[in-house]
């Protein structure tokens, strides 16, 4: 099973363009939530449509996820990058996750990427 990704509206369209082999949507795309959709509604959308959210929102997304889980919701996962992440890093990390994806590792959690090397 391969994951599907939803890019937060503040991320660059170029990320999507560089991953043509993957199912990647951007908030605001025709078949994705519209621009300006509140974070709690995005979490409901990714749950119902089985997408992993890609974001650089480390401020509000964690608390919204906690609230979503507390009321019985679930998410396929959230990948959170630092604000100043290069497009190349997004592409590299999303390819890595796409190739090694296991649903149980991502279910109901936020992974902060890129992961630190040990």
Buried (B, 14 or more C-beta within 10 A) or exposed (E): EEBBBBBBBEBBEEBBEBBEEBEBBBBBBEEBBEEEBEBBEBBBBBBEBEBBBBBBBEEEBBEBBEEBBEEEBEBBBBBBBEEEBEBEBBBBBBBEBBEEBEEEEBEBEBBEBBEEEE
